[in-house]
């Protein structure tokens, strides 16, 4: 049970705005479980959660992450199914705050969900870069999961070094990209997080493909893929000290 007498912690969750894959031409969005499983951990810890996205407004699910999708790929994800069918919760996904309007000073931590859209929209997003540096610079934890880690790849510190240089981290692994490419029969992503992170000097840790896995390096928390949102959220709760 959480402490109801202490001030409630406030977490800003960033979802990717809807986009179109430049490699396959299909609509891409955020991955349901990377929102809902982390959200559940934060709520259980007694936190307040606010949803934002780079463009604000309505966000869309990656189809394969939707438990209702005909593919059945995420049919087991009853937590996301419950979130989707909860009118007040799902309404927040339909009306996210614009990230540039969310003040880091109003929150205690930043959590960045993944999905396919981040690979096309996060890497060079200046609002997201600004938010990460603001949270980190203020001594507040920052978590990114799966393809959401794309936001960290080109991020630089004020001195010019890459943010992830020398840091222990993880993200969607090459083994998982290989699996996805083989399943679809085409190259899905225009670039790979593991390759780019290693080029930047990151200490990139990898667990077996699709096994829940997250690591913490100081204020930076990263999760490997869609099954790691809960673990990343738990590390963020630990980082906040309760």
N, C-alpha and C positions, 0 to 999 in steps of 0.2 A: 504493500500500500504506500502511495506517495504521501509526502508531507503537505498537508493542506494549509498549514500556517505560513509556509515560506512563499515568497513571491513566485508566481508561476513562470517557468522558463518559456521562452518564445523562440520557435524554430521557423525559419523561412525555408520552404521547400520550393525549388525551382523545377518546373516542368518545361520541356521543349515545346516551342510553338509548332503548329503544323507546318509541314514542308513537303516537298516532292523529291524523291530519290533521283539523283543525277545519273545513277548507274542503271537503274531499272525502270524509272519513270512512274513508280507507284507512290501513293500517299504514305507519308511516314509521320510518326508522332512520338509519344512517350510510352514507356512500358508500364502497364498497370501495376504489376507487383512491386516495382521499384518505388512507386508512390505508396500503395496501400499497406504493404508490410512494414515499411518504415513509419508511416503515419500511425499504425497501430502501436508500435513500440513507444512512440512519443506520447501518444494519448495515455497509454498505460503508465508512463512515468509522470503524468500530470502536467504535461506541457501544452501550451497553446500552439497551434499550427496555422500558418498562413501560406497559401499557394500563390506563386508568382510565375510568370513566364516572360521571355524577352519581349514579346509583342503585347502581352496582356490579353485579356479576353478568353475566348474559348480554346481549349486544348483538345486534342484528339488522341485516342489510343492507337498504338500499333495493332493491326488486326490480330496478329497471332497472340497478343497478350490479353485479348478480350476473351473471358471464359465462355462467352456466348458464340464465339466465332465457329463457323462450320468445320474448320480444320480440327477442332478439339485439342489444339496444342496446349491451351491453358485451361482446359475444362476442370482441372483439379483445383484451381485457384479460387476457393470459396470465399476467401477474404476479399479479393477484388470483386467478386460477384456481389457480395453484400454491400460493398462501398458503392458500386454502380447503381444498385437498387435502393440506396438510401437517398431520398430526394435532396435533403439539405447538404449532404456531403458531395453528391455528384454536381450539384449546382455550383460548388466552388470551382470545379474543373471547368465548368462552362463560363466562368467569369473570374479568371485569375487576375491578380494585380500585375500591372506592368512593372517589370523588374526595376527599371530606372526610377520608379516612384516609391520603391520600398527602401526605407532608410536603414542601413545596417545598424545604426545606433538603437533602433527599436527592437532588435532581435539579439538573441544569445548565441545562435548557431545557424549555419547555412548547410542545407542538404540538397544535393543536385541529383535528380533522377535521370536515368538514361532512357534508352529506346533507340530507334533508328534515326530519328530527326537530329539528335545531337551531333551525329557524324557529318551532317551537312550544314548545321547552324551554330554550333557551340565554339568551334575551334578559334574563330576570329571575332567572336562577339564581345565588343568592348564593354557593354553594360555588365556582362557576366564576369569578365576579367576584373573590372572595377570593384564589383561586389566581393569577389574572392579575396582580393588584396585588402579591401577595407575590413572584412571580417578577420582575416588572418593577422593584419597589422594591429587590430584591437585586442588580440589575444583570445579570439573566439574560434571554436572549432569549425572546420569546413569538411564536409563529407561529399564524395562523388562516387557514383556507382555505375558499373558497366560502361556503356558508351557515353555516359555523362562525363566520364573522365576526359573526354575530348576537350573540355573547357580548360584543362590544365596543361595540355601539350605545348602550346606556344606562349603560355603566360610567362611574363618576365617580371622579376623583382625590380624595384626602383634603380638598383645598381647595374642592371643589365643582364644578370644571370638568369637562366631559366629557373622558374619556381620549383620544378621537380628535380633539378640537378642534385644528385646525392641523396635523394629522399627515397625511403622505402614506400612502395606503392604497388597497386595492382589495377586491373581493368580488364575489359573484354580481351581474352587471350587469343593468340594465333590459332591454337588448337580449336577454339570455339568458332572462330571465323572460318576455318577449314570445314568444320562440320556444317555450318550454315550454308556455305557456298556449294558444298556437295549436295545438300538437301534440296536447294533451289535449282542447282544445275548451272548457276551463273555466279560471277563475282558480284557480291552484294555491296560491299563497302569500297569507297574510292581510295581508302588508306586504312592502316591498321594501328590501333592504339599501342600494342606491345612494341611494334617496330619503332614507332616515332618516340615513344617514351624512353626506350633504350638509347636512341640517338641523342636524346637530350641529357643523358647521364643519370637517368633514374635507376634506382635499384628495384627492378621490376620483379615481383614475386608472383608465381603462378601455382595454383592448385590444379588437380585433375579437372578436366573439362566439365563445366556446369555443376561442380561441387560448391556448396555455400562457402565463401571465403572472403574475409575482409582483414585489412591491416591498418594499424595506426602508427604514424610517425609524428609525434608531438601533436600539433593541432590539425594535422592532415589525416583524414580517414578515407580509405578507398575500398570499394567492393568490386569483386571480379566480374560478376554478371547478374542476371535477373534473379538468381536464387540467393543473392548475397545482401539484399536490401535490409533484411532484418538484422543480420550480423553487423552491418555498417552502422545502423541506427543504434544498436546496443553499445557499440564503441563510442558513438557520439554522446550517448547518455552518460557513459563512464567519464568521458572527457569533461562533461559539465559537472561532474562530481556528485551525481545522485542517480 
